Amino acid sequence: MNKTVQNVKNSLKFKASPKAGTLSVKVGVKKYVVPIEARLLSDGKYLFLSFPAVSELYRITNKNLSAMDSKEDATEAHGALTPAAAKKRGRRKAAAVEIPAALADALKSVPSGYKLGFNADGSPKLVKMRKRRAKKG
C-alpha cells in the first residue's frame, strides 16, 4: 500500500526518540544551542525532523535537503526510516531434532539417577548423577 508523506510523518513522529540540544544556530562566530526538543531519524536517502509543533520529511540528494510534497508517495522513506523492532534477549528456541528410534530405545534403558558417560577409550558406561542440594543461607 502506498503511503503519503503526511501518513509517514504521523507514523514516524513517535518512533523517533526526542533529543534536547540537537538544533544549533550560528550567529557570527558563536554557536548557540536552541533549547528545543527535536525528534530526528535519518539514513542515507531520507531525513525525518519533528519539532513539537511541526514535522517535515526531506529527501537527501547531492548533499542537499529538499522537502517532500505532502501528496508524494513516501513508502520507500517509511521503510528506510522506521526503526527495526528491538531484538529480544534470551535464548533462542532450539529447532526440534528427530532422534532415531534405536537411539531413543537405548536412552530409555538408562536407569534414573544415572547418565551416559564414556571411558578414556571411547566405550560407553553408566555414571551416577550428582545430587545437588539447596544452599543453606
Chimera marker file (.cmm) of the C-alpha trace (Angstrom):
<marker_set name="trace">
<marker id="1" x="0.000" y="0.000" z="0.000" r="1" g="1" b="0" radius="0.5"/>
<marker id="2" x="1.371" y="3.423" z="-0.931" r="1" g="1" b="0" radius="0.5"/>
<marker id="3" x="1.901" y="5.795" z="1.957" r="1" g="1" b="0" radius="0.5"/>
<marker id="4" x="1.652" y="9.555" z="1.567" r="1" g="1" b="0" radius="0.5"/>
<marker id="5" x="4.203" y="11.867" z="3.125" r="1" g="1" b="0" radius="0.5"/>
<marker id="6" x="1.600" y="13.023" z="5.680" r="1" g="1" b="0" radius="0.5"/>
<marker id="7" x="0.877" y="9.400" z="6.719" r="1" g="1" b="0" radius="0.5"/>
<marker id="8" x="4.595" y="8.671" z="7.094" r="1" g="1" b="0" radius="0.5"/>
<marker id="9" x="5.164" y="11.860" z="9.131" r="1" g="1" b="0" radius="0.5"/>
<marker id="10" x="2.352" y="10.892" z="11.512" r="1" g="1" b="0" radius="0.5"/>
<marker id="11" x="3.713" y="7.352" z="11.791" r="1" g="1" b="0" radius="0.5"/>
<marker id="12" x="7.342" y="8.346" z="12.431" r="1" g="1" b="0" radius="0.5"/>
<marker id="13" x="6.575" y="11.139" z="14.902" r="1" g="1" b="0" radius="0.5"/>
<marker id="14" x="6.536" y="8.845" z="17.948" r="1" g="1" b="0" radius="0.5"/>
<marker id="15" x="9.019" y="6.267" z="16.670" r="1" g="1" b="0" radius="0.5"/>
<marker id="16" x="11.835" y="8.794" z="16.885" r="1" g="1" b="0" radius="0.5"/>
<marker id="17" x="13.183" y="9.411" z="20.358" r="1" g="1" b="0" radius="0.5"/>
<marker id="18" x="13.227" y="13.055" z="21.496" r="1" g="1" b="0" radius="0.5"/>
<marker id="19" x="16.633" y="14.682" z="21.916" r="1" g="1" b="0" radius="0.5"/>
<marker id="20" x="17.382" y="18.020" z="23.507" r="1" g="1" b="0" radius="0.5"/>
<marker id="21" x="20.089" y="20.287" z="22.127" r="1" g="1" b="0" radius="0.5"/>
<marker id="22" x="20.128" y="18.836" z="18.611" r="1" g="1" b="0" radius="0.5"/>
<marker id="23" x="19.422" y="22.171" z="16.974" r="1" g="1" b="0" radius="0.5"/>
<marker id="24" x="22.108" y="24.837" z="16.980" r="1" g="1" b="0" radius="0.5"/>
<marker id="25" x="22.292" y="28.243" z="15.347" r="1" g="1" b="0" radius="0.5"/>
<marker id="26" x="25.481" y="30.055" z="14.359" r="1" g="1" b="0" radius="0.5"/>
<marker id="27" x="25.398" y="33.828" z="14.832" r="1" g="1" b="0" radius="0.5"/>
<marker id="28" x="28.608" y="35.467" z="13.680" r="1" g="1" b="0" radius="0.5"/>
<marker id="29" x="31.348" y="33.238" z="15.087" r="1" g="1" b="0" radius="0.5"/>
<marker id="30" x="29.364" y="31.950" z="18.080" r="1" g="1" b="0" radius="0.5"/>
<marker id="31" x="27.294" y="28.805" z="18.021" r="1" g="1" b="0" radius="0.5"/>
<marker id="32" x="24.169" y="28.668" z="20.201" r="1" g="1" b="0" radius="0.5"/>
<marker id="33" x="22.179" y="25.580" z="21.138" r="1" g="1" b="0" radius="0.5"/>
<marker id="34" x="18.454" y="26.217" z="20.751" r="1" g="1" b="0" radius="0.5"/>
<marker id="35" x="16.556" y="24.941" z="23.832" r="1" g="1" b="0" radius="0.5"/>
<marker id="36" x="14.002" y="22.938" z="21.901" r="1" g="1" b="0" radius="0.5"/>
<marker id="37" x="13.341" y="19.215" z="21.855" r="1" g="1" b="0" radius="0.5"/>
<marker id="38" x="13.583" y="17.651" z="18.410" r="1" g="1" b="0" radius="0.5"/>
<marker id="39" x="12.875" y="14.162" z="17.079" r="1" g="1" b="0" radius="0.5"/>
<marker id="40" x="15.209" y="13.007" z="14.321" r="1" g="1" b="0" radius="0.5"/>
<marker id="41" x="15.547" y="9.871" z="12.153" r="1" g="1" b="0" radius="0.5"/>
<marker id="42" x="17.844" y="9.580" z="9.170" r="1" g="1" b="0" radius="0.5"/>
<marker id="43" x="19.514" y="7.222" z="6.767" r="1" g="1" b="0" radius="0.5"/>
<marker id="44" x="21.495" y="7.913" z="3.591" r="1" g="1" b="0" radius="0.5"/>
<marker id="45" x="18.487" y="8.946" z="1.496" r="1" g="1" b="0" radius="0.5"/>
<marker id="46" x="15.913" y="10.438" z="3.880" r="1" g="1" b="0" radius="0.5"/>
<marker id="47" x="15.750" y="12.674" z="6.947" r="1" g="1" b="0" radius="0.5"/>
<marker id="48" x="12.744" y="12.983" z="9.273" r="1" g="1" b="0" radius="0.5"/>
<marker id="49" x="12.750" y="16.043" z="11.521" r="1" g="1" b="0" radius="0.5"/>
<marker id="50" x="9.996" y="16.826" z="14.013" r="1" g="1" b="0" radius="0.5"/>
<marker id="51" x="9.593" y="19.682" z="16.465" r="1" g="1" b="0" radius="0.5"/>
<marker id="52" x="6.736" y="19.850" z="18.979" r="1" g="1" b="0" radius="0.5"/>
<marker id="53" x="4.598" y="21.976" z="16.639" r="1" g="1" b="0" radius="0.5"/>
<marker id="54" x="5.724" y="20.824" z="13.183" r="1" g="1" b="0" radius="0.5"/>
<marker id="55" x="7.387" y="17.914" z="11.385" r="1" g="1" b="0" radius="0.5"/>
<marker id="56" x="8.839" y="17.523" z="7.923" r="1" g="1" b="0" radius="0.5"/>
<marker id="57" x="10.157" y="14.766" z="5.673" r="1" g="1" b="0" radius="0.5"/>
<marker id="58" x="13.167" y="15.576" z="3.472" r="1" g="1" b="0" radius="0.5"/>
<marker id="59" x="14.842" y="13.780" z="0.581" r="1" g="1" b="0" radius="0.5"/>
<marker id="60" x="18.657" y="13.942" z="0.609" r="1" g="1" b="0" radius="0.5"/>
<marker id="61" x="20.146" y="14.380" z="-2.865" r="1" g="1" b="0" radius="0.5"/>
<marker id="62" x="23.692" y="15.547" z="-3.626" r="1" g="1" b="0" radius="0.5"/>
<marker id="63" x="24.195" y="16.726" z="-0.020" r="1" g="1" b="0" radius="0.5"/>
<marker id="64" x="21.101" y="18.966" z="-0.274" r="1" g="1" b="0" radius="0.5"/>
<marker id="65" x="17.795" y="18.653" z="1.570" r="1" g="1" b="0" radius="0.5"/>
<marker id="66" x="14.569" y="19.026" z="-0.360" r="1" g="1" b="0" radius="0.5"/>
<marker id="67" x="11.195" y="18.890" z="1.401" r="1" g="1" b="0" radius="0.5"/>
<marker id="68" x="8.892" y="16.209" z="0.029" r="1" g="1" b="0" radius="0.5"/>
<marker id="69" x="5.433" y="17.279" z="-1.136" r="1" g="1" b="0" radius="0.5"/>
<marker id="70" x="2.671" y="16.093" z="1.223" r="1" g="1" b="0" radius="0.5"/>
<marker id="71" x="0.862" y="14.199" z="-1.600" r="1" g="1" b="0" radius="0.5"/>
<marker id="72" x="4.040" y="12.426" z="-2.792" r="1" g="1" b="0" radius="0.5"/>
<marker id="73" x="4.471" y="8.637" z="-2.356" r="1" g="1" b="0" radius="0.5"/>
<marker id="74" x="6.689" y="8.087" z="0.703" r="1" g="1" b="0" radius="0.5"/>
<marker id="75" x="6.522" y="4.293" z="1.039" r="1" g="1" b="0" radius="0.5"/>
<marker id="76" x="10.262" y="3.925" z="0.461" r="1" g="1" b="0" radius="0.5"/>
<marker id="77" x="11.064" y="6.645" z="3.018" r="1" g="1" b="0" radius="0.5"/>
<marker id="78" x="8.822" y="4.957" z="5.587" r="1" g="1" b="0" radius="0.5"/>
<marker id="79" x="10.611" y="1.644" z="5.114" r="1" g="1" b="0" radius="0.5"/>
<marker id="80" x="14.034" y="3.286" z="5.323" r="1" g="1" b="0" radius="0.5"/>
<marker id="81" x="13.320" y="5.377" z="8.420" r="1" g="1" b="0" radius="0.5"/>
<marker id="82" x="11.185" y="3.020" z="10.515" r="1" g="1" b="0" radius="0.5"/>
<marker id="83" x="13.399" y="1.692" z="13.315" r="1" g="1" b="0" radius="0.5"/>
<marker id="84" x="13.768" y="-2.061" z="13.484" r="1" g="1" b="0" radius="0.5"/>
<marker id="85" x="11.992" y="-3.799" z="16.326" r="1" g="1" b="0" radius="0.5"/>
<marker id="86" x="14.146" y="-4.277" z="19.377" r="1" g="1" b="0" radius="0.5"/>
<marker id="87" x="15.806" y="-7.651" z="19.420" r="1" g="1" b="0" radius="0.5"/>
<marker id="88" x="14.558" y="-9.959" z="22.112" r="1" g="1" b="0" radius="0.5"/>
<marker id="89" x="17.067" y="-11.104" z="24.642" r="1" g="1" b="0" radius="0.5"/>
<marker id="90" x="17.315" y="-14.600" z="25.928" r="1" g="1" b="0" radius="0.5"/>
<marker id="91" x="17.825" y="-17.986" z="24.474" r="1" g="1" b="0" radius="0.5"/>
<marker id="92" x="16.742" y="-18.916" z="21.027" r="1" g="1" b="0" radius="0.5"/>
<marker id="93" x="14.283" y="-21.724" z="20.716" r="1" g="1" b="0" radius="0.5"/>
<marker id="94" x="16.070" y="-24.796" z="19.504" r="1" g="1" b="0" radius="0.5"/>
<marker id="95" x="14.717" y="-26.470" z="16.431" r="1" g="1" b="0" radius="0.5"/>
<marker id="96" x="13.067" y="-29.816" z="17.076" r="1" g="1" b="0" radius="0.5"/>
<marker id="97" x="15.524" y="-32.632" z="16.436" r="1" g="1" b="0" radius="0.5"/>
<marker id="98" x="14.361" y="-36.086" z="15.462" r="1" g="1" b="0" radius="0.5"/>
<marker id="99" x="16.091" y="-38.886" z="17.350" r="1" g="1" b="0" radius="0.5"/>
<marker id="100" x="16.365" y="-42.244" z="15.609" r="1" g="1" b="0" radius="0.5"/>
<marker id="101" x="14.208" y="-44.987" z="17.179" r="1" g="1" b="0" radius="0.5"/>
<marker id="102" x="17.246" y="-47.139" z="18.072" r="1" g="1" b="0" radius="0.5"/>
<marker id="103" x="18.846" y="-44.270" z="19.993" r="1" g="1" b="0" radius="0.5"/>
<marker id="104" x="15.576" y="-43.403" z="21.770" r="1" g="1" b="0" radius="0.5"/>
<marker id="105" x="15.213" y="-47.025" z="22.948" r="1" g="1" b="0" radius="0.5"/>
<marker id="106" x="18.828" y="-47.051" z="24.162" r="1" g="1" b="0" radius="0.5"/>
<marker id="107" x="18.310" y="-43.822" z="26.140" r="1" g="1" b="0" radius="0.5"/>
<marker id="108" x="15.117" y="-45.200" z="27.723" r="1" g="1" b="0" radius="0.5"/>
<marker id="109" x="17.107" y="-48.134" z="29.100" r="1" g="1" b="0" radius="0.5"/>
<marker id="110" x="19.338" y="-45.796" z="31.185" r="1" g="1" b="0" radius="0.5"/>
<marker id="111" x="18.075" y="-46.092" z="34.797" r="1" g="1" b="0" radius="0.5"/>
<marker id="112" x="17.007" y="-42.969" z="36.713" r="1" g="1" b="0" radius="0.5"/>
<marker id="113" x="19.816" y="-41.403" z="38.742" r="1" g="1" b="0" radius="0.5"/>
<marker id="114" x="22.379" y="-42.316" z="36.070" r="1" g="1" b="0" radius="0.5"/>
<marker id="115" x="23.607" y="-40.729" z="32.876" r="1" g="1" b="0" radius="0.5"/>
<marker id="116" x="25.548" y="-41.967" z="29.895" r="1" g="1" b="0" radius="0.5"/>
<marker id="117" x="29.297" y="-41.337" z="30.033" r="1" g="1" b="0" radius="0.5"/>
<marker id="118" x="32.353" y="-42.549" z="28.140" r="1" g="1" b="0" radius="0.5"/>
<marker id="119" x="35.615" y="-44.219" z="29.174" r="1" g="1" b="0" radius="0.5"/>
<marker id="120" x="39.001" y="-42.918" z="28.005" r="1" g="1" b="0" radius="0.5"/>
<marker id="121" x="38.943" y="-45.404" z="25.131" r="1" g="1" b="0" radius="0.5"/>
<marker id="122" x="35.517" y="-44.140" z="23.998" r="1" g="1" b="0" radius="0.5"/>
<marker id="123" x="33.350" y="-47.022" z="25.190" r="1" g="1" b="0" radius="0.5"/>
<marker id="124" x="30.051" y="-46.023" z="26.854" r="1" g="1" b="0" radius="0.5"/>
<marker id="125" x="29.409" y="-46.524" z="30.585" r="1" g="1" b="0" radius="0.5"/>
<marker id="126" x="26.766" y="-45.593" z="33.172" r="1" g="1" b="0" radius="0.5"/>
<marker id="127" x="27.747" y="-42.779" z="35.536" r="1" g="1" b="0" radius="0.5"/>
<marker id="128" x="25.879" y="-41.953" z="38.736" r="1" g="1" b="0" radius="0.5"/>
<marker id="129" x="24.409" y="-38.442" z="38.570" r="1" g="1" b="0" radius="0.5"/>
<marker id="130" x="25.446" y="-35.823" z="41.090" r="1" g="1" b="0" radius="0.5"/>
<marker id="131" x="22.800" y="-34.842" z="43.629" r="1" g="1" b="0" radius="0.5"/>
<marker id="132" x="22.653" y="-31.121" z="44.176" r="1" g="1" b="0" radius="0.5"/>
<marker id="133" x="21.254" y="-29.743" z="47.383" r="1" g="1" b="0" radius="0.5"/>
<marker id="134" x="19.874" y="-26.306" z="48.085" r="1" g="1" b="0" radius="0.5"/>
<marker id="135" x="22.325" y="-23.900" z="49.677" r="1" g="1" b="0" radius="0.5"/>
<marker id="136" x="21.683" y="-23.098" z="53.326" r="1" g="1" b="0" radius="0.5"/>
<marker id="137" x="21.635" y="-19.425" z="53.887" r="1" g="1" b="0" radius="0.5"/>
<link id1="1" id2="2" r="1" g="1" b="0" radius="0.2"/>
<link id1="2" id2="3" r="1" g="1" b="0" radius="0.2"/>
<link id1="3" id2="4" r="1" g="1" b="0" radius="0.2"/>
<link id1="4" id2="5" r="1" g="1" b="0" radius="0.2"/>
<link id1="5" id2="6" r="1" g="1" b="0" radius="0.2"/>
<link id1="6" id2="7" r="1" g="1" b="0" radius="0.2"/>
<link id1="7" id2="8" r="1" g="1" b="0" radius="0.2"/>
<link id1="8" id2="9" r="1" g="1" b="0" radius="0.2"/>
<link id1="9" id2="10" r="1" g="1" b="0" radius="0.2"/>
<link id1="10" id2="11" r="1" g="1" b="0" radius="0.2"/>
<link id1="11" id2="12" r="1" g="1" b="0" radius="0.2"/>
<link id1="12" id2="13" r="1" g="1" b="0" radius="0.2"/>
<link id1="13" id2="14" r="1" g="1" b="0" radius="0.2"/>
<link id1="14" id2="15" r="1" g="1" b="0" radius="0.2"/>
<link id1="15" id2="16" r="1" g="1" b="0" radius="0.2"/>
<link id1="16" id2="17" r="1" g="1" b="0" radius="0.2"/>
<link id1="17" id2="18" r="1" g="1" b="0" radius="0.2"/>
<link id1="18" id2="19" r="1" g="1" b="0" radius="0.2"/>
<link id1="19" id2="20" r="1" g="1" b="0" radius="0.2"/>
<link id1="20" id2="21" r="1" g="1" b="0" radius="0.2"/>
<link id1="21" id2="22" r="1" g="1" b="0" radius="0.2"/>
<link id1="22" id2="23" r="1" g="1" b="0" radius="0.2"/>
<link id1="23" id2="24" r="1" g="1" b="0" radius="0.2"/>
<link id1="24" id2="25" r="1" g="1" b="0" radius="0.2"/>
<link id1="25" id2="26" r="1" g="1" b="0" radius="0.2"/>
<link id1="26" id2="27" r="1" g="1" b="0" radius="0.2"/>
<link id1="27" id2="28" r="1" g="1" b="0" radius="0.2"/>
<link id1="28" id2="29" r="1" g="1" b="0" radius="0.2"/>
<link id1="29" id2="30" r="1" g="1" b="0" radius="0.2"/>
<link id1="30" id2="31" r="1" g="1" b="0" radius="0.2"/>
<link id1="31" id2="32" r="1" g="1" b="0" radius="0.2"/>
<link id1="32" id2="33" r="1" g="1" b="0" radius="0.2"/>
<link id1="33" id2="34" r="1" g="1" b="0" radius="0.2"/>
<link id1="34" id2="35" r="1" g="1" b="0" radius="0.2"/>
<link id1="35" id2="36" r="1" g="1" b="0" radius="0.2"/>
<link id1="36" id2="37" r="1" g="1" b="0" radius="0.2"/>
<link id1="37" id2="38" r="1" g="1" b="0" radius="0.2"/>
<link id1="38" id2="39" r="1" g="1" b="0" radius="0.2"/>
<link id1="39" id2="40" r="1" g="1" b="0" radius="0.2"/>
<link id1="40" id2="41" r="1" g="1" b="0" radius="0.2"/>
<link id1="41" id2="42" r="1" g="1" b="0" radius="0.2"/>
<link id1="42" id2="43" r="1" g="1" b="0" radius="0.2"/>
<link id1="43" id2="44" r="1" g="1" b="0" radius="0.2"/>
<link id1="44" id2="45" r="1" g="1" b="0" radius="0.2"/>
<link id1="45" id2="46" r="1" g="1" b="0" radius="0.2"/>
<link id1="46" id2="47" r="1" g="1" b="0" radius="0.2"/>
<link id1="47" id2="48" r="1" g="1" b="0" radius="0.2"/>
<link id1="48" id2="49" r="1" g="1" b="0" radius="0.2"/>
<link id1="49" id2="50" r="1" g="1" b="0" radius="0.2"/>
<link id1="50" id2="51" r="1" g="1" b="0" radius="0.2"/>
<link id1="51" id2="52" r="1" g="1" b="0" radius="0.2"/>
<link id1="52" id2="53" r="1" g="1" b="0" radius="0.2"/>
<link id1="53" id2="54" r="1" g="1" b="0" radius="0.2"/>
<link id1="54" id2="55" r="1" g="1" b="0" radius="0.2"/>
<link id1="55" id2="56" r="1" g="1" b="0" radius="0.2"/>
<link id1="56" id2="57" r="1" g="1" b="0" radius="0.2"/>
<link id1="57" id2="58" r="1" g="1" b="0" radius="0.2"/>
<link id1="58" id2="59" r="1" g="1" b="0" radius="0.2"/>
<link id1="59" id2="60" r="1" g="1" b="0" radius="0.2"/>
<link id1="60" id2="61" r="1" g="1" b="0" radius="0.2"/>
<link id1="61" id2="62" r="1" g="1" b="0" radius="0.2"/>
<link id1="62" id2="63" r="1" g="1" b="0" radius="0.2"/>
<link id1="63" id2="64" r="1" g="1" b="0" radius="0.2"/>
<link id1="64" id2="65" r="1" g="1" b="0" radius="0.2"/>
<link id1="65" id2="66" r="1" g="1" b="0" radius="0.2"/>
<link id1="66" id2="67" r="1" g="1" b="0" radius="0.2"/>
<link id1="67" id2="68" r="1" g="1" b="0" radius="0.2"/>
<link id1="68" id2="69" r="1" g="1" b="0" radius="0.2"/>
<link id1="69" id2="70" r="1" g="1" b="0" radius="0.2"/>
<link id1="70" id2="71" r="1" g="1" b="0" radius="0.2"/>
<link id1="71" id2="72" r="1" g="1" b="0" radius="0.2"/>
<link id1="72" id2="73" r="1" g="1" b="0" radius="0.2"/>
<link id1="73" id2="74" r="1" g="1" b="0" radius="0.2"/>
<link id1="74" id2="75" r="1" g="1" b="0" radius="0.2"/>
<link id1="75" id2="76" r="1" g="1" b="0" radius="0.2"/>
<link id1="76" id2="77" r="1" g="1" b="0" radius="0.2"/>
<link id1="77" id2="78" r="1" g="1" b="0" radius="0.2"/>
<link id1="78" id2="79" r="1" g="1" b="0" radius="0.2"/>
<link id1="79" id2="80" r="1" g="1" b="0" radius="0.2"/>
<link id1="80" id2="81" r="1" g="1" b="0" radius="0.2"/>
<link id1="81" id2="82" r="1" g="1" b="0" radius="0.2"/>
<link id1="82" id2="83" r="1" g="1" b="0" radius="0.2"/>
<link id1="83" id2="84" r="1" g="1" b="0" radius="0.2"/>
<link id1="84" id2="85" r="1" g="1" b="0" radius="0.2"/>
<link id1="85" id2="86" r="1" g="1" b="0" radius="0.2"/>
<link id1="86" id2="87" r="1" g="1" b="0" radius="0.2"/>
<link id1="87" id2="88" r="1" g="1" b="0" radius="0.2"/>
<link id1="88" id2="89" r="1" g="1" b="0" radius="0.2"/>
<link id1="89" id2="90" r="1" g="1" b="0" radius="0.2"/>
<link id1="90" id2="91" r="1" g="1" b="0" radius="0.2"/>
<link id1="91" id2="92" r="1" g="1" b="0" radius="0.2"/>
<link id1="92" id2="93" r="1" g="1" b="0" radius="0.2"/>
<link id1="93" id2="94" r="1" g="1" b="0" radius="0.2"/>
<link id1="94" id2="95" r="1" g="1" b="0" radius="0.2"/>
<link id1="95" id2="96" r="1" g="1" b="0" radius="0.2"/>
<link id1="96" id2="97" r="1" g="1" b="0" radius="0.2"/>
<link id1="97" id2="98" r="1" g="1" b="0" radius="0.2"/>
<link id1="98" id2="99" r="1" g="1" b="0" radius="0.2"/>
<link id1="99" id2="100" r="1" g="1" b="0" radius="0.2"/>
<link id1="100" id2="101" r="1" g="1" b="0" radius="0.2"/>
<link id1="101" id2="102" r="1" g="1" b="0" radius="0.2"/>
<link id1="102" id2="103" r="1" g="1" b="0" radius="0.2"/>
<link id1="103" id2="104" r="1" g="1" b="0" radius="0.2"/>
<link id1="104" id2="105" r="1" g="1" b="0" radius="0.2"/>
<link id1="105" id2="106" r="1" g="1" b="0" radius="0.2"/>
<link id1="106" id2="107" r="1" g="1" b="0" radius="0.2"/>
<link id1="107" id2="108" r="1" g="1" b="0" radius="0.2"/>
<link id1="108" id2="109" r="1" g="1" b="0" radius="0.2"/>
<link id1="109" id2="110" r="1" g="1" b="0" radius="0.2"/>
<link id1="110" id2="111" r="1" g="1" b="0" radius="0.2"/>
<link id1="111" id2="112" r="1" g="1" b="0" radius="0.2"/>
<link id1="112" id2="113" r="1" g="1" b="0" radius="0.2"/>
<link id1="113" id2="114" r="1" g="1" b="0" radius="0.2"/>
<link id1="114" id2="115" r="1" g="1" b="0" radius="0.2"/>
<link id1="115" id2="116" r="1" g="1" b="0" radius="0.2"/>
<link id1="116" id2="117" r="1" g="1" b="0" radius="0.2"/>
<link id1="117" id2="118" r="1" g="1" b="0" radius="0.2"/>
<link id1="118" id2="119" r="1" g="1" b="0" radius="0.2"/>
<link id1="119" id2="120" r="1" g="1" b="0" radius="0.2"/>
<link id1="120" id2="121" r="1" g="1" b="0" radius="0.2"/>
<link id1="121" id2="122" r="1" g="1" b="0" radius="0.2"/>
<link id1="122" id2="123" r="1" g="1" b="0" radius="0.2"/>
<link id1="123" id2="124" r="1" g="1" b="0" radius="0.2"/>
<link id1="124" id2="125" r="1" g="1" b="0" radius="0.2"/>
<link id1="125" id2="126" r="1" g="1" b="0" radius="0.2"/>
<link id1="126" id2="127" r="1" g="1" b="0" radius="0.2"/>
<link id1="127" id2="128" r="1" g="1" b="0" radius="0.2"/>
<link id1="128" id2="129" r="1" g="1" b="0" radius="0.2"/>
<link id1="129" id2="130" r="1" g="1" b="0" radius="0.2"/>
<link id1="130" id2="131" r="1" g="1" b="0" radius="0.2"/>
<link id1="131" id2="132" r="1" g="1" b="0" radius="0.2"/>
<link id1="132" id2="133" r="1" g="1" b="0" radius="0.2"/>
<link id1="133" id2="134" r="1" g="1" b="0" radius="0.2"/>
<link id1="134" id2="135" r="1" g="1" b="0" radius="0.2"/>
<link id1="135" id2="136" r="1" g="1" b="0" radius="0.2"/>
<link id1="136" id2="137" r="1" g="1" b="0" radius="0.2"/>
</marker_set>
